[in-house]
Amino acid sequence: MMRAVAQQRYGLSSVLETIEVDVPSPGARDVLVQVGAASVHLGDYFVMTGKPYVLRLVFGLRRPRHGIPGRDLAGVVAAVGKEVTAVRPGDEVFGWSTAGTLAEYACVPADHVVPVPAGTSVVEAAAVPTSGLTALQAMRDIAKVRPGQTVLITGASGGVGSFAVQIAKLLGAEVTGVCSSRNVDLVRSLGADHVVDYTRTDFTRVDNGYDVILDNVESQPLAAVRRALTPAGTLIPNSGRGGRWLGPLGRIVRARVLSGFTRQRLKPFASVEKPKDLLALADLLLTGQVTPVIDRTYPLHEAADALRYVGAGHTRGKVVVTI
Ligand SMILES: NC(=O)c1ccc[n+]([C@@H]2O[C@H](COP(=O)([O-])OP(=O)(O)OC[C@H]3O[C@@H](n4cnc5c(N)ncnc54)[C@H](OP(=O)(O)O)[C@@H]3O)[C@@H](O)[C@H]2O)c1
């Protein structure tokens, strides 16, 4: 048996409990991971609360189909299926699971995990998958950032933003991070060339003309953000927040439609969990070119607090549940 967080219904409080369930057994191509740490992000919070309601079409109408929350994990391989050769029991790995990670063990397809690089802790590795992949794909694949370009990142102190600042710098950009006063030093330490404190300055009124804007917050109207972009610049509207029924869907549709009528590239996107991109991130961790920022850790039985903290929207880097 193992301890696992279980969710029987949607809501903000008293919906998660720690229970004893059977340890899953790996299929031929699976890996059983003894979870050491599992990071949580805004998507996990949305699944806990069941809002926006549209997500229930995917995750389950009355309760989430997978009773165990969480997607990102790092830990030690406890057992492997008979066709698995890439990792062995005892290896440290990190990656993602679609069957829940807030548990002592998680069973995942072998290609959903890669080795934890030397010098990276299990807590740091657990912080990487969702936010790191989103930042990497946004900067490298969607914006196709080139050396010398100017890139502005809102929410630069958050889970996605803290990775995006580092990756945009690696791609050779001149990076501006937008954050609150208390996070100015953090964002600068991540490599940002310029920092805009949004409590004092509205970045849409600073006449710079950015080549790329990754807008993780979307607190400003689309028209104002576009004015801060060059005439052929790329804007990635990336906030998952929105109304309680459709979340960000209205804004995504508007941006896509508008995209057909302007030279500016308006590119909302959904990150994709690709093993080769996770390996690319592992390389960046190994060489010290990217360092995860850990805000807080919570024990397993306080997972609901971790999710509510993430939902409040003021995290500095990542929040990790240790198991
Ligand atoms: N496209 C995808 O596939 C994908 C994947 C994952 C996540 N996302 C989305 O990416 C967004 C960012 O995720 P995250 O995990 O980084 O969120 P987060 O961790 O909640 O980050 C929010 C950060 O933004 C800061 N912030 C709040 N208001 C701000 C403002 N007006 N201007 C600048 N910074 C502000 C917060 O600090 P202060 O409050 O102290 O300022 C906090 O550090 C989310 O909306 C999420 O849904 C998209």
The ligand as a Gaussian input file, in Angstrom:
#p B3LYP/6-31G(d) Opt

LIG

0 1
 N        0.549000      27.620000     -22.666000
 C        0.635000      26.609000     -21.830000
 O        0.606000      25.447000     -22.234000
 C        0.803000      26.887000     -20.357000
 C        1.408000      25.915000     -19.549000
 C        1.594000      26.209000     -18.197000
 C        1.147000      27.425000     -17.685000
 N        0.531000      28.313000     -18.510000
 C        0.047000      29.589000     -17.972000
 O        1.163000      30.400000     -17.718000
 C        0.768000      31.393000     -16.772000
 C        1.907000      31.610000     -15.810000
 O        2.048000      30.449000     -15.042000
 P        2.926000      30.498000     -13.761000
 O        2.952000      29.121000     -13.239000
 O        4.206000      31.181000     -14.066000
 O        2.029000      31.447000     -12.869000
 P        2.386000      31.910000     -11.504000
 O        3.458000      31.049000     -10.998000
 O        1.127000      32.057000     -10.762000
 O        3.108000      33.323000     -11.753000
 C        2.560000      34.415000     -11.517000
 C        3.706000      35.419000     -11.216000
 O        3.292000      36.606000     -11.797000
 C        3.504000      37.676000     -10.880000
 N        2.505000      38.689000     -11.216000
 C        1.243000      38.823000     -10.751000
 N        0.641000      39.878000     -11.334000
 C        1.546000      40.401000     -12.214000
 C        1.507000      41.495000     -13.120000
 N        0.420000      42.286000     -13.264000
 N        2.608000      41.727000     -13.892000
 C        3.719000      40.944000     -13.775000
 N        3.807000      39.916000     -12.911000
 C        2.733000      39.642000     -12.144000
 C        3.349000      37.046000      -9.508000
 O        4.087000      37.698000      -8.500000
 P        3.490000      39.020000      -7.750000
 O        2.059000      38.731000      -7.423000
 O        4.353000      39.221000      -6.549000
 O        3.659000      40.108000      -8.730000
 C        3.945000      35.656000      -9.747000
 O        5.333000      35.649000      -9.489000
 C       -0.479000      30.859000     -16.075000
 O       -1.570000      31.695000     -16.340000
 C       -0.669000      29.482000     -16.652000
 O       -2.018000      29.143000     -16.803000
 C        0.368000      28.081000     -19.825000

